[in-house]
Every structure is written in structure tokens, then in C-alpha cells.
Amino acid sequence: MIVRRLSPLSFAKVSGIVYAILGMIAGVMFALFSHDGGGRGPGGAFFNAVFGVGALVFMPIAYGVMGFVLSSGKR
């Protein structure tokens, strides 16, 4: 089967989902690497925890939106 035509909106949706999955993988990596066993100075462990959770929330959303927007343009 050869795909002759693909709707730009359909392609953008699929790209957004794929990039969101990649963003989740990147967020997990950032969360794992942000934990350094207690942090440095007062509040270091708290900052690392917030940064890790923030990466798990922000990165999939940012990657998904950018994947959708950048793949939906006319070529």
C-alpha cells in the first residue's frame, strides 16, 4: 500500500504524540539525573525534586506542542 496523500492536520497530530512520548523519555532522564543525593546547601534537595517533577510535566507538553506546530506548516 502506497500512501499518496496525507492530511497535514493528521500528520501534525501524530507528530505531536510522537514528540510528546520523546519528551516524556527526556523528562524521565532529566528527573533521574537531577537527583544527586541531597543537593548542595540549604534547599538543594528540594530544588532537585522540583526540577525533576517539573521536567516530567513540562517536557512532554513542550515537545508535543512544538512537534505539532512545526510539522503542521505548509511545505
Secondary structure as UniProt FT lines:
FT   HELIX           8..34
FT   TURN            42..43
FT   HELIX           44..71
//
